[in-house]
Amino acid sequence: MNRTLMTALFVLFAASAADAANLVKTYSYFSIGGRTLDQIQAELSKRGPSVKSTGMRHPGATRMAFTSRIGYAEAPDSCRIVSAAVTVKTEVILPKWRPRGKVAPDVRLFWNTLAADIKRHEDRHVEIAKDYGRRLETALLETRKEPNCKVAAAKAREVTAQVLGQHDRAQVEFDRVEMINFESRIIRLMRYRIEQIEAGRIPG
């Protein structure tokens, strides 16, 4: 059983248990240029990953694939799921800024703040996916005995569709909340970064 989803960060430019699902996480990067905020915006809009669900490019995205391996135990008059292992494969796509020439300190400050927030956002998408992978494992193992393995397999497909539907809605809700809070969050993070720079805790 495979399920794929791409989620993205929408910006204002224009739990880990011992029995958790297996996670395979990779990062890839796309390069952008620009020496001003407007140029950076244009570069992200031009070079960012394309998200099929919106038909648009975004400054960061996470591709996800869920794969389930299910074991069945068959008896003369019944069949039940005895093992379920879900692997969540994710690819986090992030921007890498490569400006040419001198860049104003305020532009560099904004970019460093934004880049950190994009990574945090996409990493949270991965955490949500892993959590629902664990939920899927639990839900599959909690299914009852069925008359035969054909019926049990059909039930597994039904449970998978239900849990992954919940996963999709959770990802959309996360994006919605992040979008609402984006501006205030970036301002707060920039102020915090300035404080850290002034205190000598991070380079300017």
C-alpha positions as CSV (number, residue, x, y, z in Angstrom):
1,M,0.0,0.0,0.0
2,N,1.5,3.3,-1.0
3,R,0.3,6.8,-0.4
4,T,2.1,10.0,-1.5
5,L,1.6,13.5,-0.5
6,M,3.4,16.8,-1.1
7,T,3.0,19.5,1.4
8,A,4.4,23.0,1.2
9,L,5.0,26.1,3.2
10,F,2.8,29.0,2.2
11,V,4.4,32.4,2.9
12,L,3.4,36.0,2.5
13,F,5.6,37.0,-0.4
14,A,3.0,38.1,-3.0
15,A,6.1,11.9,19.0
16,S,8.3,9.7,19.1
17,A,7.6,6.3,20.8
18,A,9.6,3.1,20.8
19,D,7.0,1.4,18.5
20,A,6.9,4.4,16.1
21,A,6.8,3.8,12.3
22,N,10.1,3.6,10.5
23,L,11.3,6.9,9.1
24,V,13.6,7.5,6.1
25,K,14.4,11.2,5.8
26,T,16.5,12.9,3.2
27,Y,17.1,16.5,2.3
28,S,17.6,18.1,-1.1
29,Y,18.2,21.7,-2.0
30,F,17.6,24.2,-4.8
31,S,19.7,27.2,-5.3
32,I,18.4,30.8,-5.4
33,G,20.1,34.1,-5.9
34,G,19.1,37.7,-5.2
35,R,20.5,40.6,-3.2
36,T,17.2,42.3,-2.1
37,L,14.0,41.0,-0.6
38,D,12.2,41.5,-3.9
39,Q,14.8,39.5,-5.8
40,I,14.7,36.7,-3.3
41,Q,11.0,36.6,-3.6
42,A,11.2,36.3,-7.3
43,E,13.8,33.6,-7.1
44,L,11.7,31.5,-4.7
45,S,8.7,31.9,-6.9
46,K,10.7,30.9,-10.0
47,R,12.9,28.1,-8.6
48,G,10.9,26.6,-5.6
49,P,9.5,23.1,-5.8
50,S,6.2,22.8,-7.6
51,V,3.3,21.5,-5.5
52,K,0.7,19.5,-7.6
53,S,-2.2,20.3,-5.3
54,T,-1.8,24.0,-5.8
55,G,-0.1,24.2,-9.2
56,M,2.3,26.7,-7.7
57,R,5.9,26.9,-6.6
58,H,6.8,27.2,-3.0
59,P,9.9,28.1,-0.9
60,G,10.0,24.7,0.7
61,A,8.2,21.3,0.4
62,T,8.1,17.8,1.8
63,R,7.4,14.8,-0.3
64,M,6.1,11.8,1.6
65,A,5.4,8.1,0.8
66,F,3.8,5.6,3.2
67,T,4.5,1.9,2.7
68,S,2.9,-0.8,4.8
69,R,4.1,-4.4,5.3
70,I,1.3,-6.5,6.8
71,G,1.5,-10.0,8.1
72,Y,-1.6,-12.2,8.3
73,A,-2.3,-15.4,10.3
74,E,-4.9,-17.7,8.7
75,A,-6.9,-20.3,10.5
76,P,-9.5,-22.7,9.0
77,D,-12.3,-20.3,9.6
78,S,-10.6,-16.9,10.2
79,C,-7.8,-14.6,9.4
80,R,-6.3,-11.7,11.3
81,I,-3.5,-9.2,11.1
82,V,-0.5,-10.2,13.3
83,S,2.1,-7.7,12.2
84,A,2.2,-4.3,10.6
85,A,5.2,-2.2,9.8
86,V,4.8,1.2,8.2
87,T,7.7,3.0,6.6
88,V,7.4,6.7,6.0
89,K,9.8,8.0,3.3
90,T,10.3,11.7,3.2
91,E,12.3,14.2,1.1
92,V,12.5,17.7,2.5
93,I,13.2,20.2,-0.2
94,L,14.8,23.5,1.0
95,P,16.3,26.6,-0.6
96,K,20.0,27.4,-0.5
97,W,20.7,31.1,-1.0
98,R,23.8,32.0,-3.1
99,P,23.8,35.7,-3.5
100,R,26.3,37.4,-5.8
101,G,28.1,40.4,-4.4
102,K,27.6,42.3,-1.2
103,V,24.3,41.9,0.6
104,A,22.8,44.4,3.1
105,P,22.8,43.2,6.7
106,D,19.0,43.5,7.1
107,V,18.5,41.3,4.0
108,R,20.9,38.7,5.4
109,L,19.1,38.8,8.7
110,F,15.7,38.3,7.1
111,W,17.0,35.5,5.0
112,N,18.6,33.6,7.9
113,T,15.4,34.0,9.9
114,L,13.2,32.8,7.0
115,A,15.4,29.9,6.0
116,A,15.4,28.6,9.6
117,D,11.6,28.9,9.7
118,I,11.1,27.1,6.4
119,K,13.2,24.2,7.7
120,R,11.3,24.1,11.0
121,H,8.0,24.1,9.1
122,E,9.0,21.2,6.8
123,D,10.5,19.2,9.6
124,R,7.2,19.5,11.4
125,H,5.5,18.0,8.4
126,V,7.8,15.0,8.7
127,E,6.9,14.7,12.4
128,I,3.2,14.7,11.6
129,A,3.7,12.0,8.9
130,K,5.7,9.8,11.3
131,D,3.0,10.2,14.0
132,Y,0.4,9.0,11.5
133,G,2.6,6.2,10.4
134,R,2.6,5.0,14.0
135,R,-1.2,5.5,14.2
136,L,-1.6,3.4,11.1
137,E,0.4,0.6,12.6
138,T,-1.7,0.6,15.7
139,A,-5.0,0.8,13.8
140,L,-4.0,-2.2,11.7
141,L,-3.0,-4.3,14.6
142,E,-6.3,-3.5,16.4
143,T,-8.5,-4.8,13.6
144,R,-10.6,-7.8,14.6
145,K,-10.5,-11.3,13.0
146,E,-12.2,-11.7,9.7
147,P,-13.7,-14.7,8.0
148,N,-10.8,-15.0,5.6
149,C,-7.6,-13.2,4.5
150,K,-9.2,-11.6,1.5
151,V,-11.7,-9.8,3.8
152,A,-8.9,-9.0,6.3
153,A,-6.8,-7.4,3.4
154,A,-9.9,-5.4,2.4
155,K,-10.2,-4.2,5.9
156,A,-6.5,-3.2,6.0
157,R,-7.1,-1.1,2.9
158,E,-10.1,0.5,4.5
159,V,-8.2,1.3,7.7
160,T,-5.2,2.6,5.7
161,A,-7.4,5.0,3.7
162,Q,-9.1,6.2,6.8
163,V,-5.9,7.0,8.8
164,L,-4.1,8.5,5.8
165,G,-7.2,10.7,5.2
166,Q,-6.8,11.9,8.8
167,H,-3.1,12.5,8.1
168,D,-3.8,14.6,5.0
169,R,-6.3,16.8,7.0
170,A,-3.8,17.2,9.8
171,Q,-1.2,18.4,7.3
172,V,-3.6,20.9,5.7
173,E,-4.6,22.2,9.1
174,F,-1.0,22.7,10.1
175,D,-0.4,24.7,7.0
176,R,-3.5,26.8,7.6
177,V,-2.4,27.7,11.2
178,E,1.2,28.5,10.0
179,M,-0.1,30.8,7.3
180,I,-2.2,32.8,9.7
181,N,0.7,33.2,12.1
182,F,3.5,33.7,9.6
183,E,4.0,37.5,9.8
184,S,3.9,37.7,13.6
185,R,6.1,34.7,13.8
186,I,8.8,36.0,11.5
187,I,8.9,39.4,13.3
188,R,9.2,37.6,16.6
189,L,12.0,35.4,15.3
190,M,13.9,38.3,13.8
191,R,13.8,40.2,17.1
192,Y,15.0,37.1,18.9
193,R,17.9,36.6,16.4
194,I,18.9,40.2,16.8
195,E,19.0,39.8,20.6
196,Q,21.2,36.7,20.1
197,I,23.5,38.5,17.7
198,E,23.9,41.4,20.1
199,A,24.6,39.0,23.0
200,G,27.3,37.4,20.9
201,R,25.6,34.0,20.9
202,I,25.3,33.7,17.2
203,P,27.3,35.4,14.4
204,G,25.7,38.4,12.7
